[in-house]
């Protein structure tokens, strides 16, 4: 079962670009999380991480599979970790690809990447460490202050996709399938404190686990 990132990216790009290599050996499930891809938006706007975990479990039961192998990419890594920790008896294998597990650390890596790719923008905000209420800003807050609008979009694309052809291929698939990231799932999770998230239940992960981490510029993926 593929658990996509974004949050809210949808699974269509993985289905089209990677799934064909896996399908001859595996029964693949391309799961669009609520409010993402082809899945509907919940009327109650419930996008809590706990609910997303229960959605995965509900899908497993509907499929009638006693165990599933989960592949979590980026934010999907958090969902894969949380699901595997809560339902370890139903996970045969855990795969995390460029996954998030410690968002404060991820923000620190992102702001280091900002200083490398946009030194001028970083220099403008590096001393602005307190908000209007006198509370400390996170590293991700500093990145947001440094870049806005289209400039931020260009930077995010450059940081996440050192090879722009990858971004183009993903965008082409999503356009062809008439899906897009509405941002609703992401906004809900970030408003609920996703930037403070840290996974701590490592002892619960007893299943075979594979971690795939891209190096260099790809470390800043979301």
C-alpha positions, 0 to 999 in steps of 0.5 A: 500500500502506497502512502503518498506525501504532500501532504495531499499530493495523491498517489497518481504519480507513483501509480504511473511512474513506479507502479508498473515496475512493482505490479508484476510481483506485487498486488499494489494498492494506490491509496489517496488519503482523504481530501487527496487525489481521487478521494473525497473531502470529508464534510467534517474536515477531520484530517487529524493524523489519528484519523488518517491512521484509522483510514489505513486500517479501515482500508486494510480490513475492507481489502480483507488482508491480514497483513500489508506492506506499507510504503510511505513517501515524505509525509506518507512516511509519518503515516506509515510509521504511525500505522505500523506502530499502532497495528504492528501485527498487520504490517508485514514490511515497512518501507520509508522513502525520503520520509519525515519522522522528526519535523523540527529536524526537518525544518533545520535541514530545510533552513540550512538548505535555504542558506545554501540555495538562497543566501541573500534571502536567508541573510534577511531573516536569520536574525528574526527569531521571535514573532510578534508575541515574543515566541521563538520562530521555528526554522520553517517559519524563517524559511517562510518569511524569507520567500513568498508567493511564486518565489517560494514555489520556485524554491520549493521545486528546486529544493525538492527536485534537484532534477526538474524533469522529475517535477515535470513528469509528476505534474504531467501525470497529475494534469493528465488524470485531473488531480491536484493538491488542494492544500486542504489536508496540508493546512489542517495538519500544519494548523494542528502542529505538524511542524512539532511532530516527532515519531517516538514509538520505534520500539513498536517497529518489529517488522522488516524495515527499509529506509530509502534516503536520497542525498544532497539536495533531495534531503529537503523534500516535504 
